[in-house]
Amino acid sequence: FYRDSNGLEVDVLFQQGRNLVPIEIKSSSTYKPELLKSLKRFMELSPAMESGYLVYAGDAFAFSNNINAVRFDQLRSLF
């Protein structure tokens, strides 16, 4: 869990080599654009964050901005 002084937060920061991978976890099974709001803002902070993940109960898919939505049961296969 990481939160800065402005209230920007992300649930998990995973280090993969030299990169940081932010992961946002939501209980929703329905995708809504606001689920990515914090994740997108957080990824803009550093070039060391090349990709990010939304983990939720819905269908998996990829966005054009290097963010992937994955189901809870797929998380183990990511790293």
C-alpha contacts under 8 A as a table, 3 or more apart, distances in Angstrom:
res1	aa1	res2	aa2	distance
1	F	9	E	7.34
1	F	10	V	5.94
1	F	11	D	4.41
1	F	12	V	4.98
1	F	13	L	6.87
2	Y	9	E	5.39
2	Y	10	V	5.47
2	Y	11	D	6.48
2	Y	12	V	7.07
2	Y	13	L	7.32
3	R	6	N	7.89
3	R	7	G	5.83
3	R	8	L	5.46
3	R	9	E	4.14
3	R	10	V	6.70
4	D	7	G	5.46
4	D	8	L	5.51
4	D	9	E	6.56
5	S	8	L	7.47
8	L	38	S	6.52
8	L	41	R	7.87
8	L	42	F	7.15
9	E	38	S	6.48
9	E	42	F	7.43
10	V	13	L	7.27
10	V	22	P	6.54
10	V	23	I	6.53
10	V	24	E	5.67
10	V	38	S	6.75
10	V	39	L	6.55
10	V	42	F	7.34
11	D	22	P	7.54
11	D	23	I	5.98
11	D	24	E	5.14
11	D	25	I	6.32
12	V	22	P	5.81
12	V	23	I	4.98
12	V	24	E	6.63
13	L	20	L	6.32
13	L	21	V	5.64
13	L	22	P	4.66
13	L	23	I	6.30
14	F	20	L	5.64
14	F	21	V	4.96
14	F	22	P	6.36
14	F	23	I	7.62
15	Q	18	R	7.02
15	Q	19	N	5.85
15	Q	20	L	4.61
15	Q	21	V	6.13
16	Q	19	N	5.24
16	Q	20	L	6.10
16	Q	21	V	6.92
18	R	48	A	7.02
19	N	48	A	4.81
19	N	49	M	5.75
19	N	50	E	7.06
20	L	48	A	5.81
20	L	49	M	5.03
20	L	50	E	7.68
21	V	49	M	5.72
21	V	50	E	7.32
21	V	51	S	6.05
21	V	52	G	5.43
21	V	53	Y	7.64
22	P	39	L	6.98
22	P	42	F	7.75
22	P	43	M	7.40
22	P	49	M	7.26
22	P	51	S	7.51
22	P	52	G	5.04
22	P	53	Y	6.51
23	I	39	L	7.39
23	I	52	G	5.84
23	I	53	Y	4.75
23	I	54	L	5.88
23	I	55	V	7.06
24	E	36	L	7.87
24	E	39	L	6.44
24	E	53	Y	6.27
24	E	54	L	4.89
24	E	55	V	6.12
25	I	54	L	5.94
25	I	55	V	4.74
25	I	56	Y	5.98
26	K	35	L	7.48
26	K	54	L	7.46
26	K	55	V	6.25
26	K	56	Y	4.97
26	K	57	A	7.69
27	S	56	Y	5.59
27	S	57	A	6.22
28	S	31	Y	7.23
28	S	56	Y	5.93
28	S	57	A	5.81
28	S	58	G	7.08
29	S	56	Y	6.25
29	S	57	A	4.22
29	S	58	G	4.10
29	S	59	D	7.75
30	T	57	A	7.52
30	T	58	G	5.66
31	Y	35	L	7.16
31	Y	58	G	6.74
32	K	35	L	5.72
33	P	36	L	5.82
33	P	37	K	7.15
34	E	37	K	5.10
35	L	38	S	7.59
35	L	54	L	7.76
36	L	39	L	5.18
36	L	40	K	5.96
36	L	54	L	7.15
37	K	40	K	5.48
37	K	41	R	6.39
38	S	41	R	5.17
38	S	42	F	5.96
39	L	42	F	5.11
39	L	43	M	6.17
39	L	52	G	7.14
39	L	53	Y	7.99
39	L	54	L	7.91
40	K	43	M	5.22
40	K	44	E	6.48
41	R	44	E	5.31
41	R	45	L	7.09
42	F	45	L	5.56
42	F	46	S	8.00
43	M	46	S	6.25
43	M	47	P	7.73
43	M	49	M	5.66
43	M	50	E	7.51
43	M	51	S	7.72
43	M	52	G	7.40
44	E	47	P	7.45
46	S	49	M	5.81
47	P	50	E	6.35
49	M	52	G	7.27
50	E	66	N	6.85
51	S	65	N	7.93
51	S	66	N	4.83
51	S	67	I	5.62
51	S	68	N	7.89
52	G	66	N	6.51
52	G	67	I	4.72
52	G	68	N	6.47
53	Y	67	I	5.45
53	Y	68	N	4.92
53	Y	69	A	5.73
53	Y	70	V	7.07
54	L	67	I	7.30
54	L	68	N	6.20
54	L	69	A	4.60
54	L	70	V	6.22
55	V	69	A	5.92
55	V	70	V	5.06
55	V	71	R	5.61
55	V	72	F	5.81
55	V	75	L	7.37
56	Y	69	A	7.30
56	Y	70	V	6.44
56	Y	71	R	5.23
56	Y	72	F	5.83
57	A	70	V	8.00
57	A	71	R	5.25
57	A	72	F	6.13
58	G	70	V	7.60
58	G	71	R	6.01
59	D	69	A	7.52
59	D	70	V	6.86
59	D	71	R	6.40
60	A	68	N	7.44
60	A	69	A	5.06
60	A	70	V	4.42
60	A	71	R	5.93
61	F	68	N	5.98
61	F	69	A	5.24
61	F	70	V	6.76
62	A	66	N	7.35
62	A	67	I	6.18
62	A	68	N	4.34
62	A	69	A	6.06
63	F	66	N	6.17
63	F	67	I	5.37
63	F	68	N	5.95
63	F	69	A	7.85
64	S	67	I	7.13
70	V	74	Q	6.19
70	V	75	L	6.86
71	R	74	Q	5.34
71	R	75	L	6.83
72	F	75	L	5.58
73	D	76	R	7.00
74	Q	77	S	5.66
74	Q	78	L	7.11
75	L	78	L	5.51
75	L	79	F	7.82
76	R	79	F	6.55
